[in-house]
Amino acid sequence: MESAALPGFLQDDGLRLLLFGGKGGVGKTTCASAAALHRAERWPEQKFLLVSTDPAHSLMDCLAGVTLPANLTVREIDSQQSLARFKARCAEHLRTIALRGTFLDQTDVARLVDLSIPGLDEMMALLEIAAWVKEGEYACIIVDTAPAGHTLRLLGLPSMMRKWITALDAMLAKHRYMTQLYQGSYDKDAADLYLDDTRADLKRLWSLLRSPRRCRFVPVMLAEGLSIHVTRLMIGELERLGLPLREMIVNRLSSKQSDCPLCSDGVAVQALSISELTQAFSNCSFWSLPLLATEARGSVPLLTLWQQTQALLHEPEQASQGASGSNWQGGNAGRIPRVQHPARVPPASTRLLMFAGKGGVGKTTLACASALRMAQERPGQEVLLFSIDPAHSLAACLGRDVGPKETRVAPGLSVIELDAQAEYMHLKRDFSAELTGAFGRSTSQAGMELAFDRDVMERLLDVAPAGLDEMLALTRIVDLMDRNCYDLFVLDTAPTGHLLRFLEMPELIEKWLKTFFGLFLKYRDVFWLPRLARTMVGLSRKMKSFRRLLSDATKTALIAVSIPTEMAFAETQKLIAACQRLGTAVPVLFLNLLTPASLCPACSVRARNELPLLERYQQTQAARHLAMVFRQQEPRGIDRLSELGRCLYQAGAANKVLLTEGET
């Protein structure tokens, strides 16, 4: 019998695919792990798979110390291993199709098939999930997805891959036509069957993703502004794609502590956020999980997590409560530290400042606050704050309307949220227009059927690398750098896994461009698009320029942002090690969301639990400046962010900034 005290996704034995998604750092991995353990325990006769599609995996960190049940398998998708399996399975078919459908020779095709593919993570994850669905070995596949922007790219891939299949099919069309013409008939061979099978696999997966009976997407969020903003964007896209949505998890809800202003403020803000959520998505049921004193990882916390969930109803009286009426006097004699050991202001030679870390650690907030501080610190100079995360949050954090055009938000500070897809569509339109002109000038080509070749070339950009759009967007920033439009560029990055892909992508894109430009030169007598060739040369030059900038410690700094949890600590270690391999300097680490010492029992427990992690950060990150930023009401809007920005960095010779309780 089903229990009304548990969400439906834990009780429905008809589910075959269960996905947890949301903004980085909201607890997707914890919820996915706990749900997989719960389902495996409830249906011991069935087999389950728990899988992560995030390039910066946290599943094994979350499950540390857990003895997995025999019917639960855990996998963290490795995109390079997946690519190797994909090539072993499909490379010969792709070579055959390319040789039949293009004017490329064996050497050309081999170079294309062997290229490393930027933006590989989402595609490989989708192909792996499609294969597991087809095999039918597991009763249910539970997916811990990447942060929201890249999860939406993952869910949009079936549509993109249908275009990929269509492009490959167009390459075979001429071969089928010529065979039919000269032999009188055509029988499908291995290449045709490969396309048929792949098309059927995608159709099967897409049908499953849109089936409310067999699939469920569960958004996980925090009851705070930026998380809700990203969740609303994500749900809008899920509804557009037609994916089933019934339940949402609101994680880390504070309990009422009337004597603690920090907890009371948290409860009041969360109550308003919950009201907004339940009104906006009245067709969904909401379930809450509490803010725990210790991190939910390991056997006991995960196995007991769902025992603490509650159906969430809005309580109007909470919204009127806050810290303003509290007479609490904490252990700091009424003073709550905002920042201890603030960082030094970056030197004037710095051109690019990147904020990076695990999802949910506060990168966007600190990037916005720092950009405002840098604009104040450098009167007469111009600062540009920009984002490459597909799920932009700058506008929500700043409380200003910003978009793909440079927008002035404060003296000396402009903001832009790059629209990678728009940049890609612009390139595609230019390519199509030039292609029309090229084929219009040609009345015949030896050995080629123009109708087929035109169709193939039209579809080429449909199979472009998934990360090309981000690189095209980035070229706008490189243009602004080349023209010295701004003195300092502050980048709010995507979460760690996709940031590392981004840092490696210029080299991959450069190899990709070199290969394609070589083909243009080789076949210029047959097929020549001078405007596209110039675009590719310009893109290659900009990628080289950006690569040089990333490894120049006098001009570029990556500011690591983390929080006092085991999973964030592990991911921060990976991030800094990767930056060292890539030659990118990491002079500062902001340890964010620390709990201030107080007389509040809940805060005191959390602060004690954070101390060992704080010591580990201090020991392992002795080579860089460690600035400590304490929990506070979510700083949104120009005024509060400016106040935070003043505290994040040293003022003169100061090495510590304290604010009074009232200022927090």
C-alpha positions in Angstrom: 0.0 0.0 0.0 1.3 3.5 -0.9 2.1 5.9 1.9 0.9 9.4 1.7 3.9 10.5 3.6 6.2 9.8 0.7 6.5 11.4 -2.8 5.0 9.4 -5.6 8.4 8.9 -7.3 9.5 6.7 -4.4 6.3 4.6 -4.6 5.5 4.2 -8.3 6.9 0.8 -9.4 6.0 1.7 -13.1 8.8 4.3 -13.4 11.6 3.3 -15.8 13.5 6.6 -15.7 13.7 9.0 -12.8 15.7 12.2 -13.2 16.7 14.8 -10.6 17.6 18.2 -11.8 18.1 21.8 -10.7 20.5 24.6 -10.1 24.0 23.5 -9.0 24.4 22.8 -5.3 20.7 22.3 -4.4 21.1 18.6 -3.4 20.4 16.7 -6.7 23.1 14.1 -5.9 21.8 13.5 -2.4 18.2 13.1 -3.5 19.1 10.9 -6.4 21.3 8.7 -4.2 18.7 8.4 -1.5 16.0 7.7 -4.0 18.0 4.9 -5.6 18.7 3.3 -2.2 15.1 3.6 -1.2 13.8 1.9 -4.4 16.4 -0.8 -4.3 15.4 -1.6 -0.7 11.7 -1.5 -1.5 11.9 -3.8 -4.6 14.8 -6.2 -3.8 13.8 -8.5 -6.7 14.4 -5.8 -9.3 17.6 -4.3 -10.5 18.3 -0.5 -10.5 20.9 1.8 -12.0 22.1 5.1 -10.4 24.0 7.2 -12.9 25.6 10.6 -13.0 25.7 12.8 -16.2 27.6 15.6 -14.5 31.2 15.9 -15.8 32.2 16.7 -12.2 30.8 13.6 -10.6 29.8 13.6 -6.9 28.0 10.2 -6.6 30.9 8.3 -5.1 31.7 11.1 -2.7 28.0 11.1 -1.6 27.9 7.3 -1.3 31.2 7.1 0.6 30.9 4.4 3.3 27.7 3.0 1.9 27.4 -0.7 1.4 25.4 -0.8 -1.8 22.5 -3.4 -2.1 23.2 -6.2 -4.5 20.4 -4.9 -6.9 21.8 -1.4 -7.2 24.6 -0.5 -9.7 26.2 3.0 -9.7 27.9 4.5 -12.7 29.6 7.9 -13.3 29.7 8.4 -17.0 33.2 9.0 -18.4 32.7 10.9 -21.7 36.1 9.7 -23.0 35.4 6.1 -22.3 31.9 6.5 -23.8 33.4 8.0 -26.9 35.8 5.1 -27.2 32.9 2.7 -27.0 30.9 4.8 -29.5 33.8 4.8 -32.0 34.3 1.1 -31.6 30.6 0.5 -32.3 29.9 3.1 -35.0 33.1 4.5 -36.6 33.1 2.1 -39.5 29.5 2.9 -40.3 30.2 6.7 -40.1 33.2 6.3 -42.4 31.1 4.3 -45.0 28.4 7.0 -44.9 30.8 9.9 -45.3 32.7 8.2 -48.2 29.4 7.5 -50.0 27.8 10.9 -49.3 30.6 13.4 -49.7 33.5 14.2 -51.9 36.0 13.4 -49.1 38.5 10.7 -49.4 39.6 8.0 -46.9 42.2 10.2 -45.3 39.8 13.1 -44.9 37.1 10.9 -43.3 39.6 9.3 -40.9 40.7 12.7 -39.7 37.1 13.8 -39.1 36.1 10.6 -37.3 39.2 10.8 -35.0 38.6 14.4 -34.0 38.0 15.0 -30.3 34.5 16.5 -30.0 34.0 19.6 -27.8 30.8 19.5 -25.8 30.9 15.7 -25.7 29.5 15.2 -22.2 25.8 15.6 -22.8 25.8 13.6 -26.1 27.7 10.7 -24.6 25.5 10.6 -21.5 22.4 10.5 -23.7 23.8 7.7 -25.8 24.7 5.7 -22.8 21.2 6.1 -21.2 19.6 5.2 -24.6 21.6 2.0 -24.7 20.7 1.1 -21.1 17.0 1.7 -21.8 17.2 -0.5 -24.9 18.9 -3.3 -23.0 16.1 -3.3 -20.5 18.3 -4.8 -17.8 17.2 -2.3 -15.1 13.7 -1.8 -13.7 14.5 1.9 -13.2 17.4 4.2 -14.1 17.9 7.0 -11.6 19.8 9.9 -13.0 21.8 12.6 -11.1 22.0 15.3 -13.8 24.4 18.1 -14.3 23.3 21.6 -13.2 20.2 23.1 -14.9 21.6 24.7 -18.0 23.5 21.7 -19.2 20.7 19.3 -18.2 18.4 21.2 -20.5 21.0 20.7 -23.3 21.0 17.0 -22.5 17.2 16.8 -22.7 17.2 18.8 -25.9 19.7 16.4 -27.5 17.2 13.9 -28.9 15.9 16.6 -31.2 19.5 17.6 -32.2 20.4 14.0 -32.8 17.4 13.5 -35.0 19.0 16.3 -37.2 22.3 14.4 -37.0 20.6 11.2 -38.3 18.8 13.2 -41.0 22.2 14.7 -42.1 23.7 11.2 -42.3 20.7 9.9 -44.2 21.1 12.8 -46.7 24.7 11.6 -47.2 23.4 8.1 -48.2 20.6 9.5 -50.4 22.9 10.0 -53.4 24.4 6.5 -53.0 20.9 5.0 -53.0 19.9 7.1 -56.0 22.9 6.1 -58.0 22.6 2.4 -57.1 18.9 2.4 -58.0 19.7 4.2 -61.3 22.5 1.9 -62.5 21.4 -1.4 -60.9 17.6 -1.0 -61.0 17.2 -1.7 -57.3 18.6 -1.0 -53.9 18.8 -3.2 -50.8 19.6 -1.8 -47.4 23.1 -2.7 -46.1 24.9 -2.3 -42.7 25.1 1.5 -43.0 21.4 1.9 -43.6 20.6 -0.5 -40.8 22.8 1.4 -38.5 20.8 4.6 -39.1 17.5 2.7 -38.8 18.6 1.3 -35.4 19.9 4.6 -34.1 16.7 6.3 -35.2 14.6 3.7 -33.4 16.8 4.0 -30.2 16.2 7.8 -30.1 12.5 7.4 -30.8 12.3 4.8 -27.9 14.2 7.2 -25.5 12.1 10.2 -26.5 8.9 8.3 -26.0 10.1 7.2 -22.6 11.1 10.8 -21.6 7.6 12.1 -22.5 5.7 9.3 -20.8 4.1 10.3 -17.4 3.6 6.7 -16.5 7.2 5.6 -17.1 9.3 8.7 -16.6 9.5 11.5 -14.0 11.6 14.6 -13.8 11.9 15.9 -10.3 13.2 19.5 -9.8 15.2 20.0 -6.7 15.6 23.6 -5.4 16.3 25.8 -2.4 13.7 28.3 -1.2 15.9 31.3 -2.2 15.9 33.7 -5.1 18.5 32.4 -7.5 17.5 28.8 -7.1 13.9 29.7 -7.8 14.9 31.8 -10.8 16.8 28.9 -12.4 14.0 26.4 -11.5 11.4 28.5 -13.3 13.6 28.7 -16.4 14.1 25.0 -16.2 10.4 24.1 -15.7 9.4 26.3 -18.6 11.8 24.4 -20.9 10.6 21.0 -19.5 7.0 22.0 -20.3 8.0 23.0 -23.8 9.7 19.7 -24.3 6.6 17.9 -22.9 8.4 16.1 -20.1 6.3 14.9 -17.2 6.5 16.9 -14.0 4.5 16.1 -10.9 6.6 16.6 -7.8 9.2 19.1 -6.6 11.7 18.9 -3.8 12.4 22.0 -1.7 15.6 21.2 0.1 17.3 22.6 3.3 14.4 24.3 4.9 15.3 26.0 8.1 13.4 25.3 11.3 12.0 28.1 13.4 14.6 29.4 15.9 12.9 32.5 17.3 16.0 33.6 19.2 18.4 33.5 16.3 18.2 36.3 13.7 20.1 34.3 11.1 17.6 31.4 11.3 14.6 33.6 11.7 15.6 35.6 8.6 16.1 32.4 6.7 12.6 31.1 7.7 11.0 34.4 6.7 12.7 34.5 3.3 11.9 30.8 2.7 8.3 31.3 3.5 7.9 34.0 0.9 9.8 31.9 -1.6 7.6 28.9 -0.9 4.5 31.0 -1.5 5.9 32.1 -4.8 6.6 28.5 -5.8 3.3 27.0 -4.8 1.4 29.8 -6.6 3.5 29.5 -9.8 3.3 25.7 -10.0 -0.1 24.9 -8.5 -0.4 21.7 -10.5 2.6 20.1 -8.8 3.0 18.7 -5.3 5.8 20.1 -3.2 7.9 18.1 -0.7 10.3 19.5 1.8 13.6 18.3 3.3 15.1 20.0 6.3 18.4 21.8 6.6 20.5 19.2 8.4 23.2 19.9 10.9 25.5 17.5 9.1 26.1 16.8 5.4 23.8 14.1 4.0 26.4 11.5 2.8 27.0 8.0 3.9 24.7 5.1 4.9 22.6 6.5 7.7 21.8 10.0 6.4 20.9 8.7 2.9 18.9 5.7 4.1 16.9 7.9 6.5 16.6 11.0 4.3 13.1 10.4 3.0 11.8 9.7 6.5 12.2 13.5 7.1 10.3 14.6 4.0 7.0 16.3 4.4 4.3 17.4 2.1 4.8 21.2 1.8 2.0 23.6 2.4 2.4 27.4 2.5 2.0 28.8 5.9 1.2 32.5 5.5 2.1 33.4 9.1 5.7 32.6 8.4 6.1 35.3 5.9 5.5 38.0 8.5 8.1 36.7 10.9 11.7 37.8 10.6 14.7 38.9 12.6 13.6 42.5 13.0 11.7 41.8 16.2 14.4 39.6 17.7 16.4 40.8 20.8 18.9 38.0 20.3 22.5 38.7 21.5 24.8 36.1 20.0 28.2 34.9 21.2 29.8 37.8 19.3 28.3 40.4 21.5 25.9 41.5 18.7 28.6 41.4 16.0 28.4 38.9 13.1 31.4 38.6 10.9 30.6 38.9 7.2 34.1 38.2 5.9 37.3 37.2 7.6 40.7 37.6 6.0 39.4 39.4 2.9 41.4 39.0 -0.3 43.7 41.5 -1.9 42.2 43.5 -4.8 43.6 42.0 -8.1 46.5 44.0 -9.6 45.7 46.6 -12.3 47.3 44.3 -14.9 44.5 41.7 -14.5 42.3 41.6 -17.6 40.2 38.5 -16.8 38.8 37.4 -13.5 37.0 34.1 -13.4 34.8 32.8 -10.5 34.6 29.0 -10.4 33.5 26.1 -8.2 30.8 23.5 -7.6 27.3 24.4 -8.3 25.5 26.3 -5.5 28.6 27.6 -3.7 27.8 31.2 -4.5 29.9 31.9 -7.7 27.3 34.3 -9.2 26.9 36.3 -6.0 30.6 36.7 -5.4 31.2 37.5 -9.1 28.6 40.2 -9.0 29.8 41.6 -5.7 33.5 41.6 -7.0 32.6 43.2 -10.3 30.9 46.1 -8.4 33.9 46.4 -6.1 36.4 46.4 -9.0 34.3 49.1 -10.8 34.5 51.2 -7.6 38.2 50.4 -7.1 39.2 51.6 -10.6 37.5 54.9 -11.2 37.7 55.9 -14.8 38.1 52.3 -16.0 35.4 50.0 -17.4 34.4 46.6 -16.1 32.4 44.0 -18.0 30.6 41.2 -16.0 29.5 38.3 -18.2 28.2 34.8 -17.9 28.6 31.6 -20.1 26.4 29.4 -18.0 23.4 28.2 -20.2 21.2 28.9 -17.1 22.1 32.6 -16.5 21.6 34.1 -13.1 23.3 37.5 -13.3 20.0 39.4 -13.9 18.3 37.7 -11.0 21.2 38.3 -8.7 21.6 42.0 -9.7 17.9 42.7 -9.8 18.3 44.3 -13.2 17.2 43.4 -16.7 20.3 42.3 -18.7 20.6 40.1 -21.8 22.8 39.5 -24.8 23.6 43.2 -25.2 25.9 45.1 -23.0 23.9 46.8 -20.2 25.1 49.5 -17.8 24.1 48.6 -14.3 26.4 50.8 -12.2 29.1 53.4 -12.7 31.9 51.7 -14.5 30.1 48.3 -14.7 28.3 46.8 -17.7 26.8 43.3 -17.8 26.1 40.8 -20.6 24.5 37.3 -20.5 25.8 35.7 -23.7 23.2 33.9 -25.9 25.3 31.1 -27.3 22.4 29.6 -29.3 21.8 33.0 -31.0 25.4 33.3 -32.0 25.3 29.8 -33.5 22.1 30.5 -35.4 23.7 33.7 -36.8 26.6 31.6 -38.2 24.2 29.0 -39.6 22.2 31.7 -41.5 25.4 33.2 -42.9 26.5 29.7 -44.0 23.2 28.9 -45.6 23.2 32.2 -47.5 26.7 31.7 -48.8 25.9 28.2 -49.8 23.0 29.3 -51.8 25.2 31.7 -53.7 27.9 29.1 -54.3 25.5 26.5 -55.7 23.7 29.2 -57.7 26.9 30.0 -59.5 27.6 26.4 -60.3 25.7 24.7 -63.1 27.7 21.5 -63.0 30.4 19.7 -61.1 32.2 16.7 -62.4 31.1 13.5 -60.7 28.7 15.3 -58.3 24.9 15.5 -58.1 24.3 19.1 -57.0 20.9 18.4 -55.6 22.3 15.8 -53.2 25.5 17.7 -52.3 23.6 20.9 -51.6 21.3 19.0 -49.2 24.3 17.5 -47.4 26.1 20.8 -47.1 23.0 22.5 -45.8 22.9 20.0 -43.0 26.6 20.1 -42.0 26.1 22.7 -39.2 23.4 20.5 -37.7 26.2 18.1 -36.7 28.6 20.7 -35.5 30.2 20.1 -32.0 27.9 20.8 -29.1 30.3 23.2 -27.6 30.8 25.3 -30.7 27.9 27.7 -29.7 29.7 28.6 -26.4 32.9 29.3 -28.3 31.1 31.5 -30.8 29.6 33.4 -28.0 33.0 33.8 -26.3 34.4 35.4 -29.5 32.2 38.4 -28.8 34.2 38.8 -25.5 37.5 38.3 -27.3 36.4 41.0 -29.8 35.8 43.4 -26.9 39.1 42.5 -25.4 40.9 43.1 -28.8 39.3 46.5 -29.2 40.1 47.4 -25.5 36.4 48.3 -24.9 36.8 47.3 -21.2 39.7 47.2 -18.8 38.6 44.2 -16.8 36.4 41.2 -17.7 34.7 39.3 -14.8 33.4 35.9 -15.8 30.7 34.0 -13.9 31.4 30.5 -15.0 29.3 27.3 -15.3 29.8 24.8 -12.5 33.1 22.9 -12.3 32.7 20.1 -14.7 31.5 22.3 -17.6 34.0 25.0 -16.7 36.9 22.5 -17.1 35.4 21.5 -20.5 35.2 25.2 -21.3 38.9 25.8 -20.4 39.9 22.9 -22.5 37.6 23.7 -25.4 39.7 26.4 -27.2 42.4 23.8 -27.9 39.8 21.3 -29.2 38.0 23.9 -31.3 41.3 25.0 -32.7 42.0 21.4 -33.9 38.5 21.1 -35.2 38.8 24.4 -37.2 42.2 23.4 -38.5 40.8 20.1 -39.9 37.8 21.8 -41.5 39.8 24.6 -43.0 42.3 22.1 -44.4 39.4 20.4 -46.2 38.2 23.8 -47.6 41.6 24.4 -49.0 42.0 20.9 -50.4 38.6 21.1 -52.2 38.5 24.8 -53.1 38.2 24.1 -56.8 35.2 21.9 -56.1 33.6 23.8 -53.2 34.7 27.1 -51.8 33.0 29.4 -49.3 35.3 32.4 -48.8 33.1 34.1 -46.2 32.9 31.0 -44.1 36.6 30.4 -44.5 37.3 33.9 -43.2 35.0 33.3 -40.3 36.9 30.1 -39.4 40.3 31.9 -39.6 39.0 34.6 -37.3 37.6 32.1 -34.9 40.9 30.2 -34.8 42.8 33.4 -34.1 40.5 34.4 -31.3 40.8 30.9 -29.7 44.6 31.2 -29.8 44.4 34.6 -28.2 42.0 33.3 -25.5 44.3 30.3 -24.8 47.3 32.6 -24.3 45.2 34.8 -21.9 44.1 31.8 -19.8 47.7 30.8 -19.1 49.1 34.3 -18.4 49.1 34.7 -14.6 49.8 38.5 -15.0 46.5 39.0 -16.8 44.2 36.2 -15.7 43.2 34.8 -12.3 40.6 32.1 -11.5 39.0 32.8 -8.1 37.9 29.4 -6.6 34.7 29.5 -4.6 33.7 26.6 -2.2 31.7 25.8 0.9 32.4 23.7 4.0 31.1 20.3 2.8 32.9 17.1 1.9 31.6 17.0 -1.6 32.5 20.7 -2.3 36.0 20.1 -0.8 36.6 17.1 -3.1 35.4 19.1 -6.2 37.5 22.1 -5.2 40.6 19.8 -5.1 39.8 18.6 -8.6 39.2 22.1 -9.9 42.5 23.5 -8.6 44.5 20.4 -9.8 43.0 20.8 -13.3 43.8 24.6 -13.3 47.4 23.7 -12.5 47.5 21.3 -15.4 46.1 24.0 -17.7 48.4 26.7 -16.4 45.7 28.9 -15.0 46.5 30.8 -11.8 44.3 30.3 -8.8 45.5 32.9 -6.2 42.4 33.1 -4.0 39.9 30.7 -2.5 36.6 32.1 -1.1 35.2 29.7 1.5 31.6 30.7 1.4 28.5 30.1 3.5 30.4 29.4 6.8 28.1 29.3 9.9 29.0 32.1 12.4 29.6 31.1 16.0 26.5 31.9 18.1 24.3 30.8 21.0 21.8 29.4 18.6 21.8 25.6 19.1 21.3 24.7 15.4 23.9 27.2 14.3 26.4 26.1 17.0 26.1 22.4 15.8 26.7 23.4 12.2 29.6 25.6 13.1 31.3 22.8 15.0 30.7 20.4 12.2 32.3 22.8 9.7 35.5 23.3 11.8 37.3 20.1 10.6 36.7 21.0 7.0 37.9 24.6 7.5 41.1 23.2 8.9 41.5 20.9 5.9 41.0 23.9 3.5 43.6 25.8 5.5 46.1 22.9 5.3 45.6 22.0 1.6 45.3 25.5 0.3 48.2 27.2 2.1 49.6 28.3 -1.3 46.7 30.7 -1.9 44.8 33.3 0.0 41.8 31.8 1.9 39.0 34.3 2.6 36.1 33.2 4.7 32.6 34.4 3.9 29.9 33.8 6.5 26.2 32.9 6.0 23.8 35.8 5.7 20.5 36.6 4.1 20.9 36.1 0.3 22.5 39.3 -1.0 20.6 40.4 -4.1 20.4 43.8 -5.7 23.1 46.4 -6.4 23.2 47.9 -2.9 23.6 44.7 -1.0 26.1 43.3 -3.5 28.1 46.5 -3.4 28.2 46.2 0.4 29.4 42.6 0.2 31.9 43.6 -2.5 33.5 46.1 -0.1 33.9 43.4 2.5 35.4 40.7 0.2 38.6 42.6 -0.5 41.0 44.4 1.8 40.6 48.1 2.4 44.1 49.5 2.7 46.1 47.5 5.3 43.1 45.8 6.9 43.1 42.1 7.0 39.6 41.6 8.5 36.3 43.3 8.0 33.5 43.0 10.6 30.0 44.4 10.3 27.5 44.9 13.0 24.5 42.7 13.3 22.2 45.3 11.9 24.3 45.6 8.8 24.0 42.0 7.9 
